[in-house]
C-alpha cells in the first residue's frame, strides 16, 4: 500500500500547553481525508507540522517516505492553503501566480492560466488583488495550491468566503483531482464538504484525533460548534 504521508504518535507543546496529543494517521494516495473540529482544537497546528512549518515535540512525520525535519525541512510535491492566503495587492491574480511560479520554475504561463480558470478566475483580468473579495482571494489561493500539479494537497478551510455555487464548483474540482490520483487532507466547518468529498473522516478535539463516521458528525451545517 502506498502512503503519501504517515504521522506517527505526534504531539506538539507550546510551553506547558499541549495542543496536539499523540496523533497517528496514514494517508493513502488518491483519497480525500476530512478533519472536523472546533477552532483551537489543534487542526491547523497538525497541518503545519505535516508541511514542516512547525516541528513536533515528539513523534515523527513522513511525506513521500522522507522524514520532515530530518531528511527534508519541508514536505515536497505539496500544495497548501493554511490560514488566509497572502498575495501582493498591487498586482493582478495572474502576476501573483507568475511570481510564485518563478520560485520553482516547474510550470509556464499556460499552467498558470489553466489553474485560474479551474477555480473560476479570469487570468486576463487586470483587477488588482487588493480589490479582490475574500472569496476571490480564496480561489486564487486554491489556484496557487494546484498550479504545479502536486500529488498532495493540505487545505485548511478551503471553502472560506465562497458562496454556495462557488463551493460546489471547488468540490467538483477536488473530486476530479482525486480521480487523477491526488491525495487531499482538508479541514472544514461545512458538513457538505465532509459528506460529499471525504473517503475517511476524523474529528479533532483537545488535540486528539479520532476516526469517525460522517453520521457521527454534528447535525448542524456548521461543524465548528
Rosetta blueprint (number, residue, H / E / L):
1 X L
2 X L
3 X E
4 X E
5 X E
6 X E
7 X E
8 X E
9 X E
10 X E
11 X E
12 X E
13 X E
14 X E
15 X L
16 X L
17 X E
18 X E
19 X E
20 X E
21 X E
22 X E
23 X E
24 X E
25 X E
26 X E
27 X E
28 X E
29 X L
30 X L
31 X L
32 X E
33 X E
34 X E
35 X E
36 X E
37 X L
38 X L
39 X L
40 X L
41 X L
42 X L
43 X H
44 X H
45 X H
46 X H
47 X H
48 X H
49 X H
50 X H
51 X H
52 X L
53 X L
54 X L
55 X L
56 X L
57 X L
58 X E
59 X E
60 X E
61 X E
62 X E
63 X E
64 X L
65 X L
66 X E
67 X E
68 X E
69 X L
70 X L
71 X L
72 X E
73 X L
74 X L
75 X L
76 X L
77 X L
78 X E
79 X E
80 X E
81 X E
82 X L
83 X L
84 X L
85 X L
86 X L
87 X L
88 X L
89 X L
90 X L
91 X L
92 X E
93 X H
94 X H
95 X H
96 X H
97 X H
98 X H
99 X H
100 X H
101 X H
102 X H
103 X H
104 X H
105 X L
106 X L
107 X L
108 X L
109 X H
110 X H
111 X H
112 X H
113 X H
114 X H
115 X H
116 X H
117 X H
118 X H
119 X L
120 X L
121 X L
122 X L
123 X L
124 X L
125 X L
126 X L
127 X L
128 X E
129 X H
130 X H
131 X H
132 X L
133 X L
134 X H
135 X H
136 X H
137 X H
138 X H
139 X H
140 X H
141 X H
142 X H
143 X H
144 X H
145 X H
146 X H
147 X L
148 X L
149 X L
150 X L
151 X L
152 X E
153 X E
154 X E
155 X E
156 X E
157 X L
158 X L
159 X L
160 X L
161 X L
162 X L
163 X L
164 X H
165 X H
166 X H
167 X H
168 X H
169 X H
170 X H
171 X H
172 X H
173 X H
174 X H
175 X H
176 X H
177 X H
178 X H
179 X H
180 X L
181 X L
182 X L
183 X E
184 X E
185 X E
186 X E
187 X E
188 X L
189 X L
190 X E
191 X H
192 X H
193 X H
194 X H
195 X H
196 X H
197 X H
198 X L
199 X L
200 X E
201 X E
202 X E
203 X E
204 X E
205 X E
206 X L
207 X L
208 X E
209 X E
210 X E
211 X E
212 X E
213 X L
214 X H
215 X H
216 X H
217 X L
218 X L
219 X L
220 X L
221 X L
222 X E
223 X L
224 X L
225 X L
